[in-house]
Amino acid sequence: MPQKLSITLRTRISPSDIHYAGGIASGAKVMELFGDAATELLIRHDGDEGLFRAYQSVDFLAPVKAGDFLQVTATLTRVGNSSRDIEFKAYKVIEEGKQVLDPPLLVAKAQGTCVVRK
């Protein structure tokens, strides 16, 4: 069985990403990162960024704060004629204050579908 295509993005959450009291970022920031990961994955697979169609599920599992470093993965799970299913995971790898998390903390996960442009 061929290995599934997967990409990883890493980023730091900045103070400008904060939306809620207590320095917590909006879930929309993580969704934006999922979208960026999908774009790179589809460019690598299809040569074009495609269009995001829908999320089948999204789970926010832990808060994300300014200063946190996230690692976002997108894995191609199904290739159809014109659609692609993708699994997303976001892990906190460094917590604000420079504490390395070992193991990383899963903060969000999702399943989505993109449509490729022909």
URRA-V782034 format. One record per residue. PHI is phi as a letter, one per 20 degrees, with the letter a starting at -180 (* if undefined). OMEGA is omega in degrees with one decimal (999 if undefined). BURIAL is b if it has 24 or more other ideal C-beta (glycine too) atoms within 12 Angstrom, else e. Layout:
# URRA-V782034
phi->[PHI/PHI]
omega->[OMEGA/OMEGA]
burial->[BURIAL/BURIAL]
This chain:
# URRA-V782034
phi->[*/f/f/f/f/b/c/c/d/c/b/d/e/e/g/f/e/f/c/c/g/n/m/e/f/f/g/f/f/f/f/f/f/f/f/f/f/f/g/f/g/f/f/f/e/d/m/b/f/m/c/f/d/a/d/e/b/b/c/e/d/b/f/d/c/g/n/f/d/d/d/d/d/c/c/f/d/b/d/d/f/c/c/c/e/c/d/d/b/c/d/e/d/c/e/g/n/m/e/f/e/c/e/g/e/f/d/a/b/b/c/b/c/d/d/e/e/d]
omega->[-179.2/178.4/178.9/176.9/-179.4/175.4/179.5/172.8/175.6/-178.6/175.6/176.2/-175.5/176.4/179.2/178.6/-175.4/-175.9/-174.4/175.9/-179.4/177.4/-176.5/177.2/176.7/173.2/178.5/177.9/178.2/177.6/176.1/178.3/175.6/178.3/177.3/179.4/178.0/179.4/-179.9/-179.7/-178.2/175.9/179.7/-176.6/-170.9/-178.0/179.7/-175.6/179.6/179.7/178.2/-176.1/-174.4/167.1/175.0/177.4/174.4/177.5/173.0/-168.5/-179.6/-179.6/176.7/-175.8/175.0/-179.5/176.7/172.4/-179.1/171.5/-177.4/175.5/173.7/-177.8/177.4/-177.0/178.3/177.2/175.3/179.0/-179.1/-179.5/179.2/174.1/-175.1/173.5/-178.7/172.1/175.7/179.8/169.6/-177.6/173.8/179.9/177.6/-176.0/173.7/175.1/178.0/-179.7/179.7/9.4/175.0/-178.6/176.0/-177.7/179.2/174.6/-177.5/172.4/-178.6/178.7/175.5/176.8/178.6/179.3/-179.1/999]
burial->[e/e/e/e/b/e/b/b/b/e/b/b/b/e/e/e/b/e/e/e/e/e/e/b/b/e/b/e/b/b/b/b/b/b/b/b/b/b/b/b/b/b/e/e/b/b/e/e/e/b/e/b/e/e/b/e/e/e/e/e/e/e/b/b/b/b/e/b/b/b/b/b/b/b/b/b/b/e/e/e/e/e/b/b/b/b/b/b/b/b/b/b/b/b/b/b/e/e/e/e/e/e/e/b/b/b/b/b/b/b/b/b/b/b/e/b/e/e]
